């Protein structure tokens, strides 16, 4: 079902409705997951790269310098971490950090 949006101000065209084909069934996450699904494993390096780039607003080059790896490695860590977090959010699976 399309989600209704409204325009900001009086002028301009109305925004197109956003269609969400597979809405998530998960409404919240709790510290101790109650599902019996197998958890998604995320590495500490992926979490750190995600924290530096998305939370601290550093560039990938700056994050790579802080972690002592190349920008390409940061890019791969971010891609993997974002995929895992998105999968955990949409499927309602627990997310565990591995060392």
N, C-alpha and C positions, 0 to 999 in steps of 0.2 A: 504494500500500500504506500503510495507516495506521501512524503512528509510535507506539510504545508509550511511555506516560508513567507515572510512579508518583506517588502522593500523598506529600505531605510530612507526616510524623507518622503516628499510628495512627488518627486519627479522620477522619470525613468521607467523602464519596463518592469513588470513583475518577474521575479526570478523563476526559473524553471523548477518544477517540483523534483525533489530528490527521491529516487526509487531505491529502496533497499530490498534486494531480492531474497536474502536469507537473514532476517533479523535475528540477533543473538537471543538465546533463551536465558542467558546469565544476567542477573540483575545486580549482583554484588559479589565481592570476594571477601572471604573471611580468613583470618590468619591460619586457622587449622582447617584445611579443606575436608569436607564431609563426603566427597565423591570417592569412589573406589577406582576411578580411571588411573591408568599409569601416568605418572607425572612427566612433565617436559623438563629435561635437564638443560640448564643454561650455565655456561662457564663463568667464572669470576672475571676473566678478561673481557668477556662480552658485556657483563654488567658494568664494569668500569668504563669501557668505551662508550656505552650508552649514557652513563652518568656524565662523563666529561663533555660529550657533544650535545646531548639533548637537555641536560639539567644545568650544566655550567656554561652553556653556550660558547664552547670553544670550537675553533675550526678543526677539521680533521688533521691538519698538519700540526696544530698546537697540541692536540690530544696525542698524536703520535710521538711528539717530542717528549711529553710528560710520561708516556708509557714506555718510551725507548724502542718504538717500532716504527715502521714506515707508514705513510699515509694509506697505501694500498691495503696494508694489514688492518688498519683501523676501519677502512671501508668494508672489508670482508667481515670483521667482527660486528660492525653495526648492522649489516645486512642480515647476518645470522641471528643476532639478538632481537632485532625488530620482528623478524619472522616468527621466532619462538614466542615472544610476548603477545603478538597478534593472535597466534594460534591458541595460546592459553586463554586469552580474553574471549575469543569467539567460540571455543569449544568448552569452556568452563573447566579446563583441566588444571590441576595444581602445577605450579612452577617452582622447581627446586634449584638452588644454586650449588654447583659442584666445584670442587677445587682442582 
